[in-house]
Amino acid sequence: MNYSLKYYFTLARSKESRHENILRDLKYFLRSLGVRDTTLALEDEHDFSAEEALKLDTFFLSYLSGIPLDYILNESEFMGYKFYVDQRVLIPRPETELIVEWVLDLSLNKNSRILEVGTGSGCIAISICLKNKNLKILATDISDKALEVAVINRDKHHANNVTIVQSDWMSCAAENSLDLIISNPPYLKSNDAHLADLRHEPLLALTSDNGSQSFYEIASQGIYSLKPGGKIIFEHGCSQAKEVLNILKNLGFKNIISMQDLQGLDRYTYANK
């Protein structure tokens, strides 16, 4: 049975009291099916094929069960690029784009050795290398499932200057070999209240022992792997800046600076060896 556009708009409006963004997200999904903006704006007549109706029914079932739109679409936008995502990886967050911008401002040369720890979908490393094709990045993750997604995105964007490797933290890095370490590691505690809203995202990429163990693991290996003067940058929770600063300071890092995201929250810390 084919359903009309009006049917799906009516269905979405009946759910708005509990899902306030459903109409907006339905329009986004309809665009992915090729429905024109003018048709959506005017709510003109538009009939769907049986295959399209099945996709729309699946959309509603998934959306109403709380699955994020990015997973439903298998697509997320980051730094102006579209990345494939599914429940093997975290959905990229807009605040993480500031890490890419910071790296691009470093005036790194083509011989710089850069390592991203915990690459997930690969969006950080791939975006950096698309914005500056002279740079090469080694992107690692312990999750082989996440790396499957990173490879999909690398191939999709032809980012051949990104090398993807499975590694436990920084076990693949040699002494005094790196110019820059980048990481947005798991930093939530296992009892963090935010996890209730993140139940569809991979727990391995979200939680760390005491919420800070990942910073210690990366920084302690980083002080060994970075060249003298090399840099490290972390994205962390907005209440973790002091904790991350202390970890870096105790391990011997210098010039430690915390930075804020667009909401004015402490979100990044970087330092020099």
C-alpha positions as CSV (number, residue, x, y, z in Angstrom):
1,M,0.0,0.0,0.0
2,N,1.4,3.4,-1.0
3,Y,1.1,6.2,1.5
4,S,1.0,9.9,0.6
5,L,3.3,12.7,1.9
6,K,0.3,14.1,3.8
7,Y,-0.1,10.8,5.6
8,Y,3.5,10.8,6.9
9,F,3.3,14.5,7.9
10,T,0.1,13.7,9.9
11,L,1.8,10.8,11.5
12,A,4.8,12.9,12.5
13,R,2.6,15.6,14.0
14,S,0.8,13.1,16.1
15,K,4.1,12.3,17.7
16,E,5.4,15.8,18.2
17,S,4.4,16.0,21.9
18,R,7.0,13.4,22.8
19,H,9.4,13.9,19.9
20,E,9.7,17.6,19.3
21,N,12.2,17.3,16.4
22,I,10.5,14.5,14.5
23,L,8.9,16.7,11.8
24,R,12.3,18.4,11.1
25,D,14.1,15.1,11.0
26,L,11.4,13.5,8.8
27,K,11.9,16.3,6.2
28,Y,15.6,15.5,6.3
29,F,14.9,11.9,5.7
30,L,12.5,12.6,2.9
31,R,15.1,14.7,1.2
32,S,17.4,11.6,1.2
33,L,14.5,9.9,-0.7
34,G,14.6,12.6,-3.4
35,V,11.6,14.6,-2.3
36,R,12.1,18.3,-3.3
37,D,12.2,21.1,-0.8
38,T,9.3,22.9,-2.5
39,T,7.2,19.8,-2.2
40,L,8.0,19.5,1.5
41,A,7.3,23.2,2.1
42,L,3.9,23.2,0.4
43,E,3.1,19.6,1.6
44,D,2.1,18.8,-2.0
45,E,0.8,15.5,-3.1
46,H,3.5,12.9,-3.4
47,D,3.0,9.2,-3.5
48,F,5.7,6.7,-2.5
49,S,6.6,3.4,-4.0
50,A,6.3,0.3,-1.8
51,E,10.1,0.3,-1.3
52,E,10.1,4.0,-0.2
53,A,7.1,3.4,2.1
54,L,9.0,0.5,3.7
55,K,11.9,2.8,4.3
56,L,9.6,5.4,5.8
57,D,8.0,2.9,8.1
58,T,11.5,1.8,9.2
59,F,12.4,5.4,9.8
60,F,9.4,5.9,12.2
61,L,10.1,2.6,14.0
62,S,13.7,3.5,14.5
63,Y,13.2,7.1,15.4
64,L,10.5,6.4,17.9
65,S,12.7,3.8,19.6
66,G,15.3,6.5,20.2
67,I,17.9,5.7,17.5
68,P,19.6,8.9,16.5
69,L,18.9,10.2,13.0
70,D,22.6,9.9,12.0
71,Y,22.4,6.2,12.5
72,I,19.1,5.9,10.6
73,L,20.6,7.8,7.7
74,N,24.0,6.2,8.1
75,E,25.4,9.6,7.6
76,S,26.8,12.4,9.7
77,E,28.3,15.8,8.6
78,F,31.6,16.9,10.0
79,M,33.8,19.8,8.8
80,G,31.5,20.1,5.7
81,Y,32.1,16.5,4.7
82,K,29.6,13.6,4.9
83,F,30.8,10.5,6.8
84,Y,29.3,7.1,7.0
85,V,28.3,6.2,10.6
86,D,26.6,3.3,12.2
87,Q,26.4,1.9,15.8
88,R,30.0,0.7,15.6
89,V,31.2,4.3,16.1
90,L,30.3,7.5,17.9
91,I,28.4,10.2,16.0
92,P,30.8,13.1,15.4
93,R,30.0,16.2,17.5
94,P,30.3,19.8,16.2
95,E,32.6,20.8,19.1
96,T,35.2,18.3,17.9
97,E,35.6,20.3,14.7
98,L,37.7,22.8,16.7
99,I,40.4,20.1,17.1
100,V,40.7,20.0,13.3
101,E,40.9,23.8,13.1
102,W,43.5,23.9,15.8
103,V,45.7,21.3,14.0
104,L,45.4,23.1,10.7
105,D,46.6,26.3,12.4
106,L,49.8,24.6,13.6
107,S,51.7,25.1,10.2
108,L,52.8,21.5,10.2
109,N,54.9,20.4,7.3
110,K,54.5,17.4,5.1
111,N,57.2,15.5,7.1
112,S,55.3,15.9,10.3
113,R,54.4,12.6,12.0
114,I,50.9,12.7,13.4
115,L,49.0,10.1,15.4
116,E,45.3,10.1,16.2
117,V,44.4,7.8,19.1
118,G,40.9,6.4,19.0
119,T,39.9,7.4,15.5
120,G,36.4,5.8,15.5
121,S,34.8,6.9,12.2
122,G,38.0,8.5,11.2
123,C,36.3,11.9,10.8
124,I,39.1,13.9,12.6
125,A,42.1,12.4,10.7
126,I,40.3,12.3,7.4
127,S,39.1,15.9,7.7
128,I,42.6,17.2,8.5
129,C,44.1,15.4,5.6
130,L,41.4,16.6,3.2
131,K,42.0,20.2,4.3
132,N,45.7,19.8,4.1
133,K,46.7,17.2,1.6
134,N,50.4,17.5,2.5
135,L,49.9,16.0,5.9
136,K,49.9,12.3,6.7
137,I,48.2,10.8,9.7
138,L,48.4,7.4,11.4
139,A,44.9,6.8,12.8
140,T,44.5,4.0,15.4
141,D,41.7,2.4,17.4
142,I,41.5,-0.8,19.5
143,S,38.1,-1.6,18.0
144,D,38.3,-3.6,14.8
145,K,34.6,-2.8,14.2
146,A,35.2,0.9,14.4
147,L,38.2,0.6,12.0
148,E,35.9,-1.0,9.5
149,V,33.9,2.2,9.4
150,A,37.1,4.4,9.3
151,V,38.2,2.4,6.2
152,I,34.8,3.0,4.6
153,N,35.2,6.7,5.1
154,R,38.8,6.9,4.1
155,D,38.0,5.1,0.8
156,K,34.8,7.2,0.3
157,H,36.9,10.5,0.5
158,H,40.0,9.0,-1.2
159,A,42.0,10.1,1.8
160,N,45.0,8.1,0.9
161,N,47.2,10.1,3.3
162,V,45.5,8.5,6.3
163,T,46.9,5.1,7.5
164,I,44.5,3.1,9.6
165,V,46.0,0.7,12.2
166,Q,44.5,-1.4,15.0
167,S,46.4,-0.6,18.2
168,D,46.0,-0.6,22.0
169,W,46.4,3.0,22.8
170,M,49.8,4.0,21.4
171,S,51.5,0.7,21.4
172,C,52.4,1.1,17.7
173,A,54.4,4.3,18.3
174,A,58.2,4.3,18.6
175,E,60.3,6.5,21.0
176,N,60.8,10.1,20.0
177,S,58.9,9.5,16.7
178,L,55.9,11.8,16.7
179,D,55.4,15.5,16.2
180,L,51.7,15.6,17.3
181,I,49.2,13.3,19.1
182,I,45.5,14.0,18.8
183,S,42.8,12.2,20.8
184,N,39.2,12.4,21.7
185,P,39.3,9.3,23.9
186,P,36.5,7.7,26.1
187,Y,36.2,9.8,29.2
188,L,32.8,9.1,30.8
189,K,32.6,7.1,34.0
190,S,30.5,3.9,33.8
191,N,27.8,5.4,36.0
192,D,27.7,8.8,34.2
193,A,24.1,10.0,33.8
194,H,24.8,11.1,30.2
195,L,25.0,7.4,29.2
196,A,21.2,7.1,29.3
197,D,21.0,9.4,26.3
198,L,23.9,7.6,24.5
199,R,22.6,4.1,24.8
200,H,22.8,3.4,21.0
201,E,26.5,4.5,20.8
202,P,29.4,2.1,21.5
203,L,30.2,1.9,25.2
204,L,33.9,1.2,24.4
205,A,34.2,4.6,22.8
206,L,32.5,6.4,25.7
207,T,33.7,5.1,29.1
208,S,37.0,4.8,30.8
209,D,38.1,3.6,34.2
210,N,37.5,6.5,36.6
211,G,36.7,8.7,33.6
212,S,40.3,9.7,33.3
213,Q,42.3,6.5,32.7
214,S,42.4,7.0,29.0
215,F,44.1,10.4,29.4
216,Y,46.7,8.9,31.6
217,E,47.4,5.9,29.2
218,I,47.8,8.1,26.2
219,A,49.8,10.8,28.0
220,S,52.2,8.4,29.7
221,Q,52.9,6.7,26.4
222,G,52.9,10.1,24.6
223,I,55.7,11.5,26.7
224,Y,57.8,8.6,25.4
225,S,56.7,8.7,21.8
226,L,56.7,12.4,21.1
227,K,59.8,14.2,19.8
228,P,61.2,16.9,22.1
229,G,58.8,19.9,21.7
230,G,56.1,17.6,20.2
231,K,52.5,18.5,21.0
232,I,49.5,16.6,22.4
233,I,45.9,17.7,22.3
234,F,42.9,16.1,24.1
235,E,39.2,16.7,23.9
236,H,37.7,16.0,27.3
237,G,34.6,16.5,29.4
238,C,33.8,20.1,30.4
239,S,34.6,19.3,34.1
240,Q,37.9,17.4,33.4
241,A,40.2,20.2,32.4
242,K,42.0,20.4,35.8
243,E,42.3,16.6,36.0
244,V,43.8,16.4,32.5
245,L,46.1,19.3,33.3
246,N,47.4,17.5,36.4
247,I,48.0,14.3,34.5
248,L,50.0,16.1,31.9
249,K,52.0,18.1,34.4
250,N,52.8,15.1,36.6
251,L,54.1,13.3,33.5
252,G,56.4,16.1,32.6
253,F,54.5,18.0,29.9
254,K,55.0,21.8,29.6
255,N,53.1,24.8,28.3
256,I,49.8,23.2,29.2
257,I,46.8,25.3,28.0
258,S,43.1,24.6,28.3
259,M,40.7,25.9,25.7
260,Q,36.9,26.4,25.5
261,D,34.4,25.2,23.0
262,L,31.8,27.5,21.3
263,Q,29.6,27.3,24.4
264,G,32.4,28.6,26.6
265,L,33.0,25.2,28.3
266,D,36.4,23.8,29.0
267,R,36.7,21.2,26.3
268,Y,40.4,20.9,25.1
269,T,43.8,20.8,26.7
270,Y,47.1,20.8,24.8
271,A,50.7,20.7,25.9
272,N,54.3,20.3,24.7
273,K,56.8,17.6,25.6
